Amino acid sequence: MRAQDILPDHVNTGEFNGVTVRKGTVGAFLANARTLQAEGSTEQARAEARADIVDAVPAMAALGMFDVFEISDPALRALVAQHRPA
């Protein structure tokens, strides 16, 4: 399966397990995770990244990301676990 099979170019959102997920959610989650891990990130950048990660957790869970991939960073893993839907 290819990306365009999930969300074609002209479609920006999809519904997965009852959650509307915007195209780019996975990429944004990864970018925010890198911001949290970067030594040079300011506390403000980290706070914004944490908030964006928390906002993305339901979508990432609906996609099944946390069922397939284990988060290796302990702090990020704990943040996600704290906000995963039941």
PyMOL Python script that loads the backbone (N, CA, C, O; Angstrom):
from pymol import cmd

cmd.read_pdbstr("""\
ATOM      1  N   MET A   1       0.856  -1.172   0.000  1.00  0.00           N
ATOM      2  CA  MET A   1       0.000   0.000   0.000  1.00  0.00           C
ATOM      3  C   MET A   1       0.897   1.230   0.000  1.00  0.00           C
ATOM      4  O   MET A   1       1.958   1.249   0.625  1.00  0.00           O
ATOM      5  N   ARG A   2       0.454   2.238  -0.705  1.00  0.00           N
ATOM      6  CA  ARG A   2       1.214   3.484  -0.811  1.00  0.00           C
ATOM      7  C   ARG A   2       0.429   4.614  -0.144  1.00  0.00           C
ATOM      8  O   ARG A   2      -0.775   4.492   0.084  1.00  0.00           O
ATOM      9  N   ALA A   3       1.113   5.704   0.163  1.00  0.00           N
ATOM     10  CA  ALA A   3       0.486   6.828   0.866  1.00  0.00           C
ATOM     11  C   ALA A   3      -0.771   7.310   0.145  1.00  0.00           C
ATOM     12  O   ALA A   3      -1.788   7.585   0.782  1.00  0.00           O
ATOM     13  N   GLN A   4      -0.701   7.410  -1.174  1.00  0.00           N
ATOM     14  CA  GLN A   4      -1.858   7.911  -1.923  1.00  0.00           C
ATOM     15  C   GLN A   4      -3.045   6.950  -1.884  1.00  0.00           C
ATOM     16  O   GLN A   4      -4.169   7.344  -2.193  1.00  0.00           O
ATOM     17  N   ASP A   5      -2.806   5.697  -1.509  1.00  0.00           N
ATOM     18  CA  ASP A   5      -3.912   4.751  -1.340  1.00  0.00           C
ATOM     19  C   ASP A   5      -4.690   5.041  -0.048  1.00  0.00           C
ATOM     20  O   ASP A   5      -5.875   4.726   0.053  1.00  0.00           O
ATOM     21  N   ILE A   6      -4.016   5.639   0.925  1.00  0.00           N
ATOM     22  CA  ILE A   6      -4.650   5.990   2.193  1.00  0.00           C
ATOM     23  C   ILE A   6      -5.330   7.355   2.074  1.00  0.00           C
ATOM     24  O   ILE A   6      -6.520   7.491   2.358  1.00  0.00           O
ATOM     25  N   LEU A   7      -4.560   8.370   1.649  1.00  0.00           N
ATOM     26  CA  LEU A   7      -5.080   9.725   1.444  1.00  0.00           C
ATOM     27  C   LEU A   7      -4.553  10.245   0.115  1.00  0.00           C
ATOM     28  O   LEU A   7      -3.389  10.634   0.024  1.00  0.00           O
ATOM     29  N   PRO A   8      -5.387  10.257  -0.912  1.00  0.00           N
ATOM     30  CA  PRO A   8      -4.959  10.784  -2.205  1.00  0.00           C
ATOM     31  C   PRO A   8      -4.549  12.251  -2.083  1.00  0.00           C
ATOM     32  O   PRO A   8      -4.889  12.919  -1.106  1.00  0.00           O
ATOM     33  N   ASP A   9      -3.823  12.742  -3.073  1.00  0.00           N
ATOM     34  CA  ASP A   9      -3.307  14.111  -3.046  1.00  0.00           C
ATOM     35  C   ASP A   9      -4.376  15.157  -2.753  1.00  0.00           C
ATOM     36  O   ASP A   9      -4.106  16.132  -2.052  1.00  0.00           O
ATOM     37  N   HIS A  10      -5.563  14.975  -3.268  1.00  0.00           N
ATOM     38  CA  HIS A  10      -6.613  15.987  -3.117  1.00  0.00           C
ATOM     39  C   HIS A  10      -7.400  15.868  -1.801  1.00  0.00           C
ATOM     40  O   HIS A  10      -8.315  16.654  -1.554  1.00  0.00           O
ATOM     41  N   VAL A  11      -7.048  14.899  -0.970  1.00  0.00           N
ATOM     42  CA  VAL A  11      -7.740  14.674   0.300  1.00  0.00           C
ATOM     43  C   VAL A  11      -6.787  15.012   1.439  1.00  0.00           C
ATOM     44  O   VAL A  11      -5.651  14.539   1.466  1.00  0.00           O
ATOM     45  N   ASN A  12      -7.252  15.830   2.380  1.00  0.00           N
ATOM     46  CA  ASN A  12      -6.384  16.272   3.473  1.00  0.00           C
ATOM     47  C   ASN A  12      -6.666  15.605   4.813  1.00  0.00           C
ATOM     48  O   ASN A  12      -5.841  15.691   5.722  1.00  0.00           O
ATOM     49  N   THR A  13      -7.804  14.946   4.957  1.00  0.00           N
ATOM     50  CA  THR A  13      -8.130  14.252   6.195  1.00  0.00           C
ATOM     51  C   THR A  13      -8.763  12.910   5.873  1.00  0.00           C
ATOM     52  O   THR A  13      -9.284  12.688   4.780  1.00  0.00           O
ATOM     53  N   GLY A  14      -8.704  12.033   6.845  1.00  0.00           N
ATOM     54  CA  GLY A  14      -9.376  10.752   6.729  1.00  0.00           C
ATOM     55  C   GLY A  14      -9.880  10.350   8.099  1.00  0.00           C
ATOM     56  O   GLY A  14      -9.391  10.834   9.120  1.00  0.00           O
ATOM     57  N   GLU A  15     -10.852   9.469   8.114  1.00  0.00           N
ATOM     58  CA  GLU A  15     -11.365   8.979   9.383  1.00  0.00           C
ATOM     59  C   GLU A  15     -10.819   7.582   9.620  1.00  0.00           C
ATOM     60  O   GLU A  15     -10.969   6.686   8.790  1.00  0.00           O
ATOM     61  N   PHE A  16     -10.180   7.416  10.777  1.00  0.00           N
ATOM     62  CA  PHE A  16      -9.571   6.143  11.151  1.00  0.00           C
ATOM     63  C   PHE A  16     -10.041   5.787  12.549  1.00  0.00           C
ATOM     64  O   PHE A  16      -9.790   6.514  13.510  1.00  0.00           O
ATOM     65  N   ASN A  17     -10.727   4.661  12.646  1.00  0.00           N
ATOM     66  CA  ASN A  17     -11.242   4.207  13.947  1.00  0.00           C
ATOM     67  C   ASN A  17     -12.014   5.303  14.663  1.00  0.00           C
ATOM     68  O   ASN A  17     -11.886   5.474  15.876  1.00  0.00           O
ATOM     69  N   GLY A  18     -12.816   6.045  13.907  1.00  0.00           N
ATOM     70  CA  GLY A  18     -13.688   7.058  14.483  1.00  0.00           C
ATOM     71  C   GLY A  18     -13.031   8.397  14.776  1.00  0.00           C
ATOM     72  O   GLY A  18     -13.673   9.283  15.340  1.00  0.00           O
ATOM     73  N   VAL A  19     -11.765   8.564  14.406  1.00  0.00           N
ATOM     74  CA  VAL A  19     -11.043   9.813  14.663  1.00  0.00           C
ATOM     75  C   VAL A  19     -10.645  10.428  13.322  1.00  0.00           C
ATOM     76  O   VAL A  19     -10.090   9.751  12.456  1.00  0.00           O
ATOM     77  N   THR A  20     -10.932  11.705  13.166  1.00  0.00           N
ATOM     78  CA  THR A  20     -10.501  12.411  11.961  1.00  0.00           C
ATOM     79  C   THR A  20      -9.020  12.740  12.103  1.00  0.00           C
ATOM     80  O   THR A  20      -8.598  13.384  13.063  1.00  0.00           O
ATOM     81  N   VAL A  21      -8.244  12.283  11.129  1.00  0.00           N
ATOM     82  CA  VAL A  21      -6.792  12.469  11.149  1.00  0.00           C
ATOM     83  C   VAL A  21      -6.403  13.309   9.934  1.00  0.00           C
ATOM     84  O   VAL A  21      -6.766  13.005   8.797  1.00  0.00           O
ATOM     85  N   ARG A  22      -5.659  14.365  10.211  1.00  0.00           N
ATOM     86  CA  ARG A  22      -5.211  15.270   9.155  1.00  0.00           C
ATOM     87  C   ARG A  22      -3.933  14.729   8.521  1.00  0.00           C
ATOM     88  O   ARG A  22      -3.078  14.156   9.197  1.00  0.00           O
ATOM     89  N   LYS A  23      -3.824  14.920   7.220  1.00  0.00           N
ATOM     90  CA  LYS A  23      -2.602  14.555   6.517  1.00  0.00           C
ATOM     91  C   LYS A  23      -1.446  15.329   7.144  1.00  0.00           C
ATOM     92  O   LYS A  23      -1.572  16.529   7.389  1.00  0.00           O
ATOM     93  N   GLY A  24      -0.354  14.681   7.400  1.00  0.00           N
ATOM     94  CA  GLY A  24       0.800  15.331   8.002  1.00  0.00           C
ATOM     95  C   GLY A  24       0.934  15.087   9.487  1.00  0.00           C
ATOM     96  O   GLY A  24       1.920  15.504  10.094  1.00  0.00           O
ATOM     97  N   THR A  25      -0.039  14.419  10.084  1.00  0.00           N
ATOM     98  CA  THR A  25      -0.022  14.196  11.528  1.00  0.00           C
ATOM     99  C   THR A  25       1.203  13.401  11.971  1.00  0.00           C
ATOM    100  O   THR A  25       1.842  13.750  12.963  1.00  0.00           O
ATOM    101  N   VAL A  26       1.529  12.347  11.254  1.00  0.00           N
ATOM    102  CA  VAL A  26       2.669  11.516  11.645  1.00  0.00           C
ATOM    103  C   VAL A  26       3.963  12.310  11.509  1.00  0.00           C
ATOM    104  O   VAL A  26       4.814  12.262  12.397  1.00  0.00           O
ATOM    105  N   GLY A  27       4.117  13.030  10.418  1.00  0.00           N
ATOM    106  CA  GLY A  27       5.321  13.843  10.225  1.00  0.00           C
ATOM    107  C   GLY A  27       5.462  14.912  11.289  1.00  0.00           C
ATOM    108  O   GLY A  27       6.564  15.153  11.783  1.00  0.00           O
ATOM    109  N   ALA A  28       4.361  15.557  11.651  1.00  0.00           N
ATOM    110  CA  ALA A  28       4.400  16.590  12.688  1.00  0.00           C
ATOM    111  C   ALA A  28       4.754  15.977  14.044  1.00  0.00           C
ATOM    112  O   ALA A  28       5.521  16.561  14.809  1.00  0.00           O
ATOM    113  N   PHE A  29       4.199  14.808  14.338  1.00  0.00           N
ATOM    114  CA  PHE A  29       4.517  14.125  15.588  1.00  0.00           C
ATOM    115  C   PHE A  29       6.016  13.852  15.669  1.00  0.00           C
ATOM    116  O   PHE A  29       6.640  14.090  16.703  1.00  0.00           O
ATOM    117  N   LEU A  30       6.589  13.354  14.580  1.00  0.00           N
ATOM    118  CA  LEU A  30       8.022  13.055  14.566  1.00  0.00           C
ATOM    119  C   LEU A  30       8.862  14.320  14.708  1.00  0.00           C
ATOM    120  O   LEU A  30       9.865  14.318  15.422  1.00  0.00           O
ATOM    121  N   ALA A  31       8.468  15.391  14.042  1.00  0.00           N
ATOM    122  CA  ALA A  31       9.193  16.659  14.155  1.00  0.00           C
ATOM    123  C   ALA A  31       9.156  17.173  15.591  1.00  0.00           C
ATOM    124  O   ALA A  31      10.162  17.663  16.105  1.00  0.00           O
ATOM    125  N   ASN A  32       8.007  17.063  16.231  1.00  0.00           N
ATOM    126  CA  ASN A  32       7.890  17.499  17.623  1.00  0.00           C
ATOM    127  C   ASN A  32       8.705  16.609  18.555  1.00  0.00           C
ATOM    128  O   ASN A  32       9.294  17.100  19.518  1.00  0.00           O
ATOM    129  N   ALA A  33       8.746  15.329  18.286  1.00  0.00           N
ATOM    130  CA  ALA A  33       9.570  14.418  19.094  1.00  0.00           C
ATOM    131  C   ALA A  33      11.040  14.808  18.977  1.00  0.00           C
ATOM    132  O   ALA A  33      11.766  14.794  19.971  1.00  0.00           O
ATOM    133  N   ARG A  34      11.478  15.152  17.780  1.00  0.00           N
ATOM    134  CA  ARG A  34      12.868  15.582  17.591  1.00  0.00           C
ATOM    135  C   ARG A  34      13.147  16.883  18.335  1.00  0.00           C
ATOM    136  O   ARG A  34      14.239  17.067  18.871  1.00  0.00           O
ATOM    137  N   THR A  35      12.169  17.788  18.372  1.00  0.00           N
ATOM    138  CA  THR A  35      12.331  19.036  19.125  1.00  0.00           C
ATOM    139  C   THR A  35      12.518  18.737  20.604  1.00  0.00           C
ATOM    140  O   THR A  35      13.360  19.353  21.258  1.00  0.00           O
ATOM    141  N   LEU A  36      11.751  17.808  21.134  1.00  0.00           N
ATOM    142  CA  LEU A  36      11.904  17.439  22.547  1.00  0.00           C
ATOM    143  C   LEU A  36      13.285  16.859  22.838  1.00  0.00           C
ATOM    144  O   LEU A  36      13.840  17.080  23.915  1.00  0.00           O
ATOM    145  N   GLN A  37      13.828  16.130  21.899  1.00  0.00           N
ATOM    146  CA  GLN A  37      15.103  15.454  22.110  1.00  0.00           C
ATOM    147  C   GLN A  37      16.315  16.331  21.803  1.00  0.00           C
ATOM    148  O   GLN A  37      17.423  16.022  22.243  1.00  0.00           O
ATOM    149  N   ALA A  38      16.128  17.403  21.066  1.00  0.00           N
ATOM    150  CA  ALA A  38      17.252  18.233  20.637  1.00  0.00           C
ATOM    151  C   ALA A  38      17.830  19.021  21.811  1.00  0.00           C
ATOM    152  O   ALA A  38      17.101  19.700  22.533  1.00  0.00           O
ATOM    153  N   GLU A  39      19.114  18.927  21.988  1.00  0.00           N
ATOM    154  CA  GLU A  39      19.779  19.636  23.081  1.00  0.00           C
ATOM    155  C   GLU A  39      19.612  21.144  22.968  1.00  0.00           C
ATOM    156  O   GLU A  39      19.535  21.830  23.987  1.00  0.00           O
ATOM    157  N   GLY A  40      19.555  21.665  21.766  1.00  0.00           N
ATOM    158  CA  GLY A  40      19.477  23.105  21.569  1.00  0.00           C
ATOM    159  C   GLY A  40      18.078  23.689  21.623  1.00  0.00           C
ATOM    160  O   GLY A  40      17.919  24.897  21.450  1.00  0.00           O
ATOM    161  N   SER A  41      17.058  22.875  21.855  1.00  0.00           N
ATOM    162  CA  SER A  41      15.686  23.378  21.892  1.00  0.00           C
ATOM    163  C   SER A  41      15.465  24.240  23.127  1.00  0.00           C
ATOM    164  O   SER A  41      15.906  23.900  24.225  1.00  0.00           O
ATOM    165  N   THR A  42      14.784  25.345  22.935  1.00  0.00           N
ATOM    166  CA  THR A  42      14.432  26.192  24.069  1.00  0.00           C
ATOM    167  C   THR A  42      13.297  25.542  24.849  1.00  0.00           C
ATOM    168  O   THR A  42      12.618  24.648  24.343  1.00  0.00           O
ATOM    169  N   GLU A  43      13.096  25.995  26.080  1.00  0.00           N
ATOM    170  CA  GLU A  43      11.994  25.441  26.880  1.00  0.00           C
ATOM    171  C   GLU A  43      10.657  25.790  26.239  1.00  0.00           C
ATOM    172  O   GLU A  43       9.715  25.000  26.306  1.00  0.00           O
ATOM    173  N   GLN A  44      10.562  26.959  25.621  1.00  0.00           N
ATOM    174  CA  GLN A  44       9.315  27.324  24.939  1.00  0.00           C
ATOM    175  C   GLN A  44       9.049  26.384  23.762  1.00  0.00           C
ATOM    176  O   GLN A  44       7.919  25.939  23.562  1.00  0.00           O
ATOM    177  N   ALA A  45      10.089  26.085  22.987  1.00  0.00           N
ATOM    178  CA  ALA A  45       9.925  25.159  21.859  1.00  0.00           C
ATOM    179  C   ALA A  45       9.519  23.783  22.362  1.00  0.00           C
ATOM    180  O   ALA A  45       8.678  23.119  21.756  1.00  0.00           O
ATOM    181  N   ARG A  46      10.111  23.356  23.465  1.00  0.00           N
ATOM    182  CA  ARG A  46       9.757  22.049  24.024  1.00  0.00           C
ATOM    183  C   ARG A  46       8.328  22.041  24.539  1.00  0.00           C
ATOM    184  O   ARG A  46       7.611  21.056  24.361  1.00  0.00           O
ATOM    185  N   ALA A  47       7.907  23.120  25.171  1.00  0.00           N
ATOM    186  CA  ALA A  47       6.528  23.203  25.678  1.00  0.00           C
ATOM    187  C   ALA A  47       5.533  23.144  24.524  1.00  0.00           C
ATOM    188  O   ALA A  47       4.510  22.465  24.615  1.00  0.00           O
ATOM    189  N   GLU A  48       5.830  23.850  23.449  1.00  0.00           N
ATOM    190  CA  GLU A  48       4.951  23.818  22.270  1.00  0.00           C
ATOM    191  C   GLU A  48       4.940  22.431  21.653  1.00  0.00           C
ATOM    192  O   GLU A  48       3.887  21.940  21.245  1.00  0.00           O
ATOM    193  N   ALA A  49       6.101  21.794  21.581  1.00  0.00           N
ATOM    194  CA  ALA A  49       6.182  20.440  21.020  1.00  0.00           C
ATOM    195  C   ALA A  49       5.382  19.463  21.874  1.00  0.00           C
ATOM    196  O   ALA A  49       4.653  18.625  21.344  1.00  0.00           O
ATOM    197  N   ARG A  50       5.519  19.567  23.200  1.00  0.00           N
ATOM    198  CA  ARG A  50       4.741  18.682  24.094  1.00  0.00           C
ATOM    199  C   ARG A  50       3.245  18.861  23.872  1.00  0.00           C
ATOM    200  O   ARG A  50       2.508  17.880  23.777  1.00  0.00           O
ATOM    201  N   ALA A  51       2.795  20.106  23.789  1.00  0.00           N
ATOM    202  CA  ALA A  51       1.362  20.373  23.580  1.00  0.00           C
ATOM    203  C   ALA A  51       0.889  19.795  22.253  1.00  0.00           C
ATOM    204  O   ALA A  51      -0.191  19.209  22.175  1.00  0.00           O
ATOM    205  N   ASP A  52       1.701  19.961  21.207  1.00  0.00           N
ATOM    206  CA  ASP A  52       1.323  19.430  19.893  1.00  0.00           C
ATOM    207  C   ASP A  52       1.321  17.901  19.892  1.00  0.00           C
ATOM    208  O   ASP A  52       0.484  17.278  19.239  1.00  0.00           O
ATOM    209  N   ILE A  53       2.249  17.307  20.618  1.00  0.00           N
ATOM    210  CA  ILE A  53       2.282  15.841  20.726  1.00  0.00           C
ATOM    211  C   ILE A  53       1.031  15.345  21.434  1.00  0.00           C
ATOM    212  O   ILE A  53       0.386  14.401  20.977  1.00  0.00           O
ATOM    213  N   VAL A  54       0.689  15.977  22.545  1.00  0.00           N
ATOM    214  CA  VAL A  54      -0.522  15.587  23.291  1.00  0.00           C
ATOM    215  C   VAL A  54      -1.746  15.693  22.395  1.00  0.00           C
ATOM    216  O   VAL A  54      -2.606  14.811  22.414  1.00  0.00           O
ATOM    217  N   ASP A  55      -1.834  16.763  21.610  1.00  0.00           N
ATOM    218  CA  ASP A  55      -2.965  16.929  20.690  1.00  0.00           C
ATOM    219  C   ASP A  55      -3.011  15.824  19.643  1.00  0.00           C
ATOM    220  O   ASP A  55      -4.092  15.432  19.203  1.00  0.00           O
ATOM    221  N   ALA A  56      -1.847  15.317  19.241  1.00  0.00           N
ATOM    222  CA  ALA A  56      -1.782  14.308  18.175  1.00  0.00           C
ATOM    223  C   ALA A  56      -1.968  12.882  18.676  1.00  0.00           C
ATOM    224  O   ALA A  56      -2.207  11.981  17.872  1.00  0.00           O
ATOM    225  N   VAL A  57      -1.866  12.654  19.974  1.00  0.00           N
ATOM    226  CA  VAL A  57      -1.919  11.285  20.506  1.00  0.00           C
ATOM    227  C   VAL A  57      -3.189  10.547  20.089  1.00  0.00           C
ATOM    228  O   VAL A  57      -3.079   9.398  19.662  1.00  0.00           O
ATOM    229  N   PRO A  58      -4.386  11.129  20.184  1.00  0.00           N
ATOM    230  CA  PRO A  58      -5.568  10.368  19.760  1.00  0.00           C
ATOM    231  C   PRO A  58      -5.510   9.938  18.291  1.00  0.00           C
ATOM    232  O   PRO A  58      -5.900   8.820  17.954  1.00  0.00           O
ATOM    233  N   ALA A  59      -5.029  10.817  17.432  1.00  0.00           N
ATOM    234  CA  ALA A  59      -4.926  10.473  16.014  1.00  0.00           C
ATOM    235  C   ALA A  59      -3.896   9.381  15.792  1.00  0.00           C
ATOM    236  O   ALA A  59      -4.130   8.444  15.029  1.00  0.00           O
ATOM    237  N   MET A  60      -2.759   9.501  16.457  1.00  0.00           N
ATOM    238  CA  MET A  60      -1.713   8.487  16.301  1.00  0.00           C
ATOM    239  C   MET A  60      -2.197   7.130  16.825  1.00  0.00           C
ATOM    240  O   MET A  60      -1.902   6.088  16.239  1.00  0.00           O
ATOM    241  N   ALA A  61      -2.936   7.157  17.926  1.00  0.00           N
ATOM    242  CA  ALA A  61      -3.493   5.912  18.459  1.00  0.00           C
ATOM    243  C   ALA A  61      -4.521   5.327  17.493  1.00  0.00           C
ATOM    244  O   ALA A  61      -4.558   4.115  17.280  1.00  0.00           O
ATOM    245  N   ALA A  62      -5.353   6.186  16.911  1.00  0.00           N
ATOM    246  CA  ALA A  62      -6.366   5.710  15.954  1.00  0.00           C
ATOM    247  C   ALA A  62      -5.717   5.074  14.732  1.00  0.00           C
ATOM    248  O   ALA A  62      -6.254   4.129  14.155  1.00  0.00           O
ATOM    249  N   LEU A  63      -4.570   5.592  14.347  1.00  0.00           N
ATOM    250  CA  LEU A  63      -3.840   5.019  13.212  1.00  0.00           C
ATOM    251  C   LEU A  63      -3.169   3.692  13.573  1.00  0.00           C
ATOM    252  O   LEU A  63      -2.767   2.934  12.690  1.00  0.00           O
ATOM    253  N   GLY A  64      -3.050   3.417  14.870  1.00  0.00           N
ATOM    254  CA  GLY A  64      -2.408   2.185  15.319  1.00  0.00           C
ATOM    255  C   GLY A  64      -0.899   2.297  15.472  1.00  0.00           C
ATOM    256  O   GLY A  64      -0.217   1.283  15.615  1.00  0.00           O
ATOM    257  N   MET A  65      -0.370   3.512  15.445  1.00  0.00           N
ATOM    258  CA  MET A  65       1.078   3.703  15.520  1.00  0.00           C
ATOM    259  C   MET A  65       1.686   3.105  16.786  1.00  0.00           C
ATOM    260  O   MET A  65       2.753   2.493  16.737  1.00  0.00           O
ATOM    261  N   PHE A  66       1.014   3.280  17.910  1.00  0.00           N
ATOM    262  CA  PHE A  66       1.581   2.821  19.173  1.00  0.00           C
ATOM    263  C   PHE A  66       1.409   1.317  19.365  1.00  0.00           C
ATOM    264  O   PHE A  66       1.997   0.732  20.274  1.00  0.00           O
ATOM    265  N   ASP A  67       0.604   0.693  18.510  1.00  0.00           N
ATOM    266  CA  ASP A  67       0.465  -0.761  18.538  1.00  0.00           C
ATOM    267  C   ASP A  67       1.562  -1.430  17.717  1.00  0.00           C
ATOM    268  O   ASP A  67       1.883  -2.599  17.928  1.00  0.00           O
ATOM    269  N   VAL A  68       2.133  -0.675  16.781  1.00  0.00           N
ATOM    270  CA  VAL A  68       3.145  -1.221  15.875  1.00  0.00           C
ATOM    271  C   VAL A  68       4.551  -0.800  16.279  1.00  0.00           C
ATOM    272  O   VAL A  68       5.489  -1.593  16.199  1.00  0.00           O
ATOM    273  N   PHE A  69       4.695   0.454  16.715  1.00  0.00           N
ATOM    274  CA  PHE A  69       6.010   0.996  17.049  1.00  0.00           C
ATOM    275  C   PHE A  69       6.099   1.322  18.539  1.00  0.00           C
ATOM    276  O   PHE A  69       5.159   1.863  19.122  1.00  0.00           O
ATOM    277  N   GLU A  70       7.223   0.993  19.140  1.00  0.00           N
ATOM    278  CA  GLU A  70       7.480   1.345  20.531  1.00  0.00           C
ATOM    279  C   GLU A  70       8.346   2.602  20.557  1.00  0.00           C
ATOM    280  O   GLU A  70       9.345   2.686  19.844  1.00  0.00           O
ATOM    281  N   ILE A  71       7.968   3.562  21.365  1.00  0.00           N
ATOM    282  CA  ILE A  71       8.722   4.801  21.491  1.00  0.00           C
ATOM    283  C   ILE A  71       9.941   4.526  22.358  1.00  0.00           C
ATOM    284  O   ILE A  71       9.805   4.074  23.494  1.00  0.00           O
ATOM    285  N   SER A  72      11.126   4.795  21.833  1.00  0.00           N
ATOM    286  CA  SER A  72      12.351   4.460  22.563  1.00  0.00           C
ATOM    287  C   SER A  72      12.719   5.499  23.614  1.00  0.00           C
ATOM    288  O   SER A  72      13.345   5.150  24.615  1.00  0.00           O
ATOM    289  N   ASP A  73      12.357   6.748  23.423  1.00  0.00           N
ATOM    290  CA  ASP A  73      12.691   7.791  24.389  1.00  0.00           C
ATOM    291  C   ASP A  73      11.766   7.668  25.601  1.00  0.00           C
ATOM    292  O   ASP A  73      10.548   7.768  25.447  1.00  0.00           O
ATOM    293  N   PRO A  74      12.315   7.453  26.810  1.00  0.00           N
ATOM    294  CA  PRO A  74      11.469   7.233  27.991  1.00  0.00           C
ATOM    295  C   PRO A  74      10.529   8.394  28.309  1.00  0.00           C
ATOM    296  O   PRO A  74       9.376   8.168  28.674  1.00  0.00           O
ATOM    297  N   ALA A  75      11.001   9.622  28.178  1.00  0.00           N
ATOM    298  CA  ALA A  75      10.156  10.777  28.506  1.00  0.00           C
ATOM    299  C   ALA A  75       9.003  10.904  27.512  1.00  0.00           C
ATOM    300  O   ALA A  75       7.871  11.183  27.906  1.00  0.00           O
ATOM    301  N   LEU A  76       9.285  10.701  26.237  1.00  0.00           N
ATOM    302  CA  LEU A  76       8.233  10.772  25.216  1.00  0.00           C
ATOM    303  C   LEU A  76       7.256   9.614  25.394  1.00  0.00           C
ATOM    304  O   LEU A  76       6.045   9.794  25.270  1.00  0.00           O
ATOM    305  N   ARG A  77       7.781   8.434  25.685  1.00  0.00           N
ATOM    306  CA  ARG A  77       6.915   7.271  25.913  1.00  0.00           C
ATOM    307  C   ARG A  77       5.961   7.530  27.078  1.00  0.00           C
ATOM    308  O   ARG A  77       4.780   7.190  26.999  1.00  0.00           O
ATOM    309  N   ALA A  78       6.462   8.128  28.154  1.00  0.00           N
ATOM    310  CA  ALA A  78       5.622   8.432  29.315  1.00  0.00           C
ATOM    311  C   ALA A  78       4.581   9.492  28.986  1.00  0.00           C
ATOM    312  O   ALA A  78       3.430   9.389  29.411  1.00  0.00           O
ATOM    313  N   LEU A  79       4.983  10.512  28.228  1.00  0.00           N
ATOM    314  CA  LEU A  79       4.039  11.570  27.830  1.00  0.00           C
ATOM    315  C   LEU A  79       2.906  10.981  27.009  1.00  0.00           C
ATOM    316  O   LEU A  79       1.739  11.293  27.248  1.00  0.00           O
ATOM    317  N   VAL A  80       3.234  10.141  26.053  1.00  0.00           N
ATOM    318  CA  VAL A  80       2.208   9.524  25.211  1.00  0.00           C
ATOM    319  C   VAL A  80       1.311   8.607  26.042  1.00  0.00           C
ATOM    320  O   VAL A  80       0.091   8.635  25.887  1.00  0.00           O
ATOM    321  N   ALA A  81       1.897   7.802  26.915  1.00  0.00           N
ATOM    322  CA  ALA A  81       1.104   6.884  27.734  1.00  0.00           C
ATOM    323  C   ALA A  81       0.121   7.637  28.623  1.00  0.00           C
ATOM    324  O   ALA A  81      -0.993   7.172  28.866  1.00  0.00           O
ATOM    325  N   GLN A  82       0.536   8.781  29.095  1.00  0.00           N
ATOM    326  CA  GLN A  82      -0.311   9.594  29.964  1.00  0.00           C
ATOM    327  C   GLN A  82      -1.535  10.105  29.229  1.00  0.00           C
ATOM    328  O   GLN A  82      -2.563  10.369  29.854  1.00  0.00           O
ATOM    329  N   HIS A  83      -1.446  10.250  27.910  1.00  0.00           N
ATOM    330  CA  HIS A  83      -2.533  10.872  27.151  1.00  0.00           C
ATOM    331  C   HIS A  83      -3.190   9.942  26.130  1.00  0.00           C
ATOM    332  O   HIS A  83      -4.012  10.383  25.327  1.00  0.00           O
ATOM    333  N   ARG A  84      -2.828   8.662  26.161  1.00  0.00           N
ATOM    334  CA  ARG A  84      -3.467   7.715  25.241  1.00  0.00           C
ATOM    335  C   ARG A  84      -4.905   7.494  25.618  1.00  0.00           C
ATOM    336  O   ARG A  84      -5.231   7.386  26.800  1.00  0.00           O
ATOM    337  N   PRO A  85      -5.773   7.424  24.625  1.00  0.00           N
ATOM    338  CA  PRO A  85      -7.177   7.119  24.923  1.00  0.00           C
ATOM    339  C   PRO A  85      -7.303   5.723  25.522  1.00  0.00           C
ATOM    340  O   PRO A  85      -6.537   4.812  25.208  1.00  0.00           O
ATOM    341  N   ALA A  86      -8.270   5.592  26.373  1.00  0.00           N
ATOM    342  CA  ALA A  86      -8.493   4.296  27.050  1.00  0.00           C
ATOM    343  C   ALA A  86      -9.045   3.262  26.108  1.00  0.00           C
ATOM    344  O   ALA A  86      -9.288   2.125  26.513  1.00  0.00           O
TER     345      ALA A  86
END
""", "prot")
cmd.dss("prot")
cmd.show_as("cartoon", "prot")
cmd.util.cbc("prot")
cmd.orient("prot")
